[in-house]
Amino acid sequence: MSSVSQPPRRTRDPEAKRAAILAAARAVFAEHGFEKATIREIARRAGVANGLVMLHFTSKEQLFVAAVPGPRDLAEAVAGDRDGLPGRIAQAYVTRMENADRADPFIALVRAAAADQEAAKALLGAMRLESVTAYKKVLAGRDVGERVDLLAALLIGVTMSRYVLADGPLAAMTPERLARHLTGALEAILLT
Amino acid sequence: MSSVSQPPRRTRDPEAKRAAILAAARAVFAEHGFEKATIREIARRAGVANGLVMLHFTSKEQLFVAAVPGPRDLAEAVAGDRDGLPGRIAQAYVTRMENADRADPFIALVRAAAADQEAAKALLGAMRLESVTAYKKVLAGRDVGERVDLLAALLIGVTMSRYVLADGPLAAMTPERLARHLTGALEAILLT
């Protein structure tokens, strides 16, 4: 019975290892992009076994979503009142993207969509899971999942137009103007 | 001087040849998708010289936009009152996509974005030109181009989520529900 109440001691300082994996993942994703990054290289840089990476994060997609800026932005943007949510989300997206590198989840998703549809699907699924959980803290109603998916679709399309193809009016406007346009659209998508 | 006032007779029935090129283009784009379709095969099926295709349509992208359903839908959807525009656009998009084949411009664009960025950029540019011209008949204001580009971004993202990756709440909902969600978002994007 003592083995149940006192399980065998785990690896030393699992939190530090988790942090090392996340830091290595951020670096490797930024360097190689989502598709070309490997768990093997991330584990090597973090100084842990491949298996430990999978134990903590289950899949490359989930590691990506945990490692890149999105989710932390999201938690901050979601914290606050319901009516200000669209503006905070718009601002967080624009701020992040204006400083984005190849490791941004939206850019990775757009690039993966044509090349590796299964990876893109898993990536979108992982992002969806993160965001719906966060948004449910602020938004009520049975259709939160649908609204968040429509929000994601808008941000995916804007990412393609402004940041990947980088051409046309969306690409030419100032970040402030983009945030203003997005706020209006997100108010309709999330609140009405 | 007579050669100026009376130019040499052109190919017989240019309108019929133009129609034959469009029909051949629709078939070839549907069969091979945008990227793999060639002007050569389209010309062969239409029974005209390659050069005549380019003379009529300038580029593969412009031929695509002229040949596929989008623009005709657009002209119909734009005709009518300003307030009903978002609903008509949403309905036209959903109806078209639910019956879409590989020749749909949005699907072609999403697929091209990762594989061939220059083709994707040209395709988006050609779609943008068509739509802004159409929308300017109904919408006023200096920022019509920006609004139309944001609308295009939303439809690009929805296309990726529902029709290309075909996964998640946007992919699962009924066409009617999708049209309702889109109408709300497009009202904010186009009218406010």
Boltz contact constraints between the chains, C-beta under 6 A:
constraints:
  - contact:
      token1: [A, 110]
      token2: [B, 113]
      max_distance: 6.0
  - contact:
      token1: [A, 111]
      token2: [B, 114]
      max_distance: 6.0
  - contact:
      token1: [A, 113]
      token2: [B, 110]
      max_distance: 6.0
  - contact:
      token1: [A, 113]
      token2: [B, 160]
      max_distance: 6.0
  - contact:
      token1: [A, 114]
      token2: [B, 111]
      max_distance: 6.0
  - contact:
      token1: [A, 114]
      token2: [B, 114]
      max_distance: 6.0
  - contact:
      token1: [A, 114]
      token2: [B, 115]
      max_distance: 6.0
  - contact:
      token1: [A, 115]
      token2: [B, 114]
      max_distance: 6.0
  - contact:
      token1: [A, 120]
      token2: [B, 165]
      max_distance: 6.0
  - contact:
      token1: [A, 121]
      token2: [B, 165]
      max_distance: 6.0
  - contact:
      token1: [A, 121]
      token2: [B, 167]
      max_distance: 6.0
  - contact:
      token1: [A, 124]
      token2: [B, 165]
      max_distance: 6.0
  - contact:
      token1: [A, 128]
      token2: [B, 168]
      max_distance: 6.0
  - contact:
      token1: [A, 145]
      token2: [B, 169]
      max_distance: 6.0
  - contact:
      token1: [A, 146]
      token2: [B, 169]
      max_distance: 6.0
  - contact:
      token1: [A, 149]
      token2: [B, 168]
      max_distance: 6.0
  - contact:
      token1: [A, 149]
      token2: [B, 169]
      max_distance: 6.0
  - contact:
      token1: [A, 149]
      token2: [B, 170]
      max_distance: 6.0
  - contact:
      token1: [A, 150]
      token2: [B, 181]
      max_distance: 6.0
  - contact:
      token1: [A, 153]
      token2: [B, 157]
      max_distance: 6.0
  - contact:
      token1: [A, 153]
      token2: [B, 158]
      max_distance: 6.0
  - contact:
      token1: [A, 153]
      token2: [B, 161]
      max_distance: 6.0
  - contact:
      token1: [A, 154]
      token2: [B, 154]
      max_distance: 6.0
  - contact:
      token1: [A, 154]
      token2: [B, 157]
      max_distance: 6.0
  - contact:
      token1: [A, 156]
      token2: [B, 157]
      max_distance: 6.0
  - contact:
      token1: [A, 156]
      token2: [B, 160]
      max_distance: 6.0
  - contact:
      token1: [A, 157]
      token2: [B, 153]
      max_distance: 6.0
  - contact:
      token1: [A, 157]
      token2: [B, 154]
      max_distance: 6.0
  - contact:
      token1: [A, 157]
      token2: [B, 156]
      max_distance: 6.0
  - contact:
      token1: [A, 157]
      token2: [B, 157]
      max_distance: 6.0
  - contact:
      token1: [A, 158]
      token2: [B, 153]
      max_distance: 6.0
  - contact:
      token1: [A, 160]
      token2: [B, 113]
      max_distance: 6.0
  - contact:
      token1: [A, 160]
      token2: [B, 156]
      max_distance: 6.0
  - contact:
      token1: [A, 161]
      token2: [B, 153]
      max_distance: 6.0
  - contact:
      token1: [A, 165]
      token2: [B, 120]
      max_distance: 6.0
  - contact:
      token1: [A, 165]
      token2: [B, 121]
      max_distance: 6.0
  - contact:
      token1: [A, 167]
      token2: [B, 121]
      max_distance: 6.0
  - contact:
      token1: [A, 168]
      token2: [B, 128]
      max_distance: 6.0
  - contact:
      token1: [A, 168]
      token2: [B, 149]
      max_distance: 6.0
  - contact:
      token1: [A, 169]
      token2: [B, 145]
      max_distance: 6.0
  - contact:
      token1: [A, 169]
      token2: [B, 146]
      max_distance: 6.0
  - contact:
      token1: [A, 169]
      token2: [B, 149]
      max_distance: 6.0
  - contact:
      token1: [A, 170]
      token2: [B, 149]
      max_distance: 6.0
  - contact:
      token1: [A, 181]
      token2: [B, 150]
      max_distance: 6.0
  - contact:
      token1: [A, 184]
      token2: [B, 188]
      max_distance: 6.0
  - contact:
      token1: [A, 184]
      token2: [B, 192]
      max_distance: 6.0
  - contact:
      token1: [A, 185]
      token2: [B, 185]
      max_distance: 6.0
  - contact:
      token1: [A, 185]
      token2: [B, 188]
      max_distance: 6.0
  - contact:
      token1: [A, 185]
      token2: [B, 189]
      max_distance: 6.0
  - contact:
      token1: [A, 188]
      token2: [B, 184]
      max_distance: 6.0
  - contact:
      token1: [A, 188]
      token2: [B, 185]
      max_distance: 6.0
  - contact:
      token1: [A, 188]
      token2: [B, 188]
      max_distance: 6.0
  - contact:
      token1: [A, 189]
      token2: [B, 185]
      max_distance: 6.0
  - contact:
      token1: [A, 192]
      token2: [B, 184]
      max_distance: 6.0
